[in-house]
Amino acid sequence: MKHIVHGDLTNVKGVIVKKLEAIYEMQVPRTQLTTVELDEVLLDLTAELGREIAVYLSRRGRVLAVSVGDTATVDLPEVKSRTSLRLSGVRCIHTHPSGDTALSDPDLSSLRRLWFDVMAAIGRDETGAVYGTFGFFTGAKRADGAPELSVVGPITEVQFLKIHLGALVLSINKRLAAVEGHVTAQAHETAILAGLDRGDGRADTSMEELARLAATAGAEVVGTCVQRKETPDAAYFLGRGKMHDIAMAAQESDATMLILDDEITPSQQRNLENAIGIKVLDRTALILDIFAQRARTREGKLQVELAQLRYHLPRLGGLGFVLSRLGGGIGARGPGESKLELDRRRIRTRIHVVEQQIAQVRKNRALHQRRRKHSTLPLVALVGYTNAGKSTLLNRLTGADAFAEDKLFATLDPLTRHLELADGQELLLTDTVGFIQKLPHTLVPAFQATLEEVQEADLLLHIVDAASPEAEAQIASVTEVLREIHAEAKPTLFVFNKVDRLGDAAEAPTAFASLLHDREGVLVSARTGRGTEQLLEKIGACFARQRQVVELLLPFSAGALLSRLHAASAVRQEEYTAQGVRVTAAVDATLAEDCRPYVALDAHRVPEGGSEGAAMDGTD
């Protein structure tokens, strides 16, 4: 393939043209601005021609273009600029025959117009020493609205080669996005997904779930990469070869971010961002972003903010760590480190404030929970894997209008609605956030409101996506979270939802048995309503087994207890006598304890199928 040398080649000897064409074969490490070898070739040819020479380099370090100018300027070919919010992915290195490396007004104008990653000029002084100056966007805006530029130099070639290009570009792009946050929020983001296959057979499913998480967050997936590796690389999480492949894919697909299917350390994140040159998120950051979109209540927003602050605190950084490589010790100190410490202090202060606000909200919620307990209405909590159909089922059973969408984490804050069964039994039905595999322990506090609802529940409805091939793995993930919050022993009814997606398979006699695996459950379709009547009957039967029939003689002074029995729909018979009110009631354990002083006759547990159970005093 013949390489084209741009510019005016009039009177340029053929041997010089061949040397210029040979520059295309040179390679620069992706983290460096240039190399000693490239500088020597450019400066030697400049001295021989007496003209400026410019080269374009991609972020992969490949030479994209070579151009020859005159003694003062060089015509620069146009480059593809991604967007006004991001850099072009191209850096320009050019020479000044005079040896003065100061960037001229045309240099800075080209930097602004073409959105170069860096515009750099190199030259030799009278002693032959190489110096350089480079300019770049700061990511901020001037008072007139124009993008602000910063110029560093002249500096020695040794210092020039210490500039970490990847870190510099990443910092600039982050600041550009922050300045135009309202535009960036609406901008179309593209992502490459990456994960490790540890040989447990779950990599494909986990990556599919990560793709759904990315779509829920609003990103378009433009590539997926899975590496067979049992343990993550300590520095980059991924292997270095795979990391380079992803860097090339990101350049070709114009991806704006890399999303990893595991939680990574702050150092791994920085190393990947420096090497690849785009934003890097892990599974935790992605879920936090979705939580931030979904939180509606004050506590939900506070919990998400707290989780985000704790996540980002060890990941603080900026341009300071890029330019600090120019030197160390005396002369290299400045306000950068103080600014970083100030940011950390502000985050720690904000964490303390948010924790205090959450504590106050919890006190208020605890008061509501005590009042709800006093009402004696039993609480039923819908739990399950995310997107199993919990909100849709809540809407179907109670006529609520809860937000339901075919996306992960459509619900974050718990939602409680009143439900009355056919026998008059009243209860409270609470929708909770869906759980997910690989849920980091650091995110568990963000579920606090949901977890407390689950812990206080009298019955759990474990909603399962019956149409998912990973139904058993999802059940295991939810059960593990329930075990962590000490709720695994609560009475649980499995509800296998979305049976309408099973087609004829749902009618097979063995289908139900294969789903149940000796668990108590029911098949339903929240979308069509199929099986919901049977579900309500099952719920009623579960509470019936927990209630006791008691014969009470209540004095007229115990009117408050009688009101509670009526509020709980526990009264079956009621007769006013001279001694007081004779009541037959079916009560739960809490009411049974309060009724014990007024028991008139032996009390029996509600019979199932007509048989009598244990007496209220505990005898058989």
Beta strands, then each sheet from edge to edge (+ up, - down):
strand 1: 5-7
strand 2: 53-58
strand 3: 63-68
strand 4: 90-95
strand 5: 119-124
strand 6: 130-141
strand 7: 147-156
strand 8: 189-197
strand 9: 219-228
strand 10: 257-260
strand 11: 279-281
strand 12: 379-384
strand 13: 415-420
strand 14: 426-431
strand 15: 459-465
strand 16: 492-497
strand 17: 521-523
strand 18: 548-554
strand 19: 571-576
strand 20: 581-587
strand 21: 604-605
sheet 1: 1+ 3+ 2- 4+ 5+ 6- 7+
sheet 2: 9+ 8+ 10+ 11+
sheet 3: 13+ 14- 12- 15- 16- 17-
sheet 4: 19+ 20- 18+ 21-
end
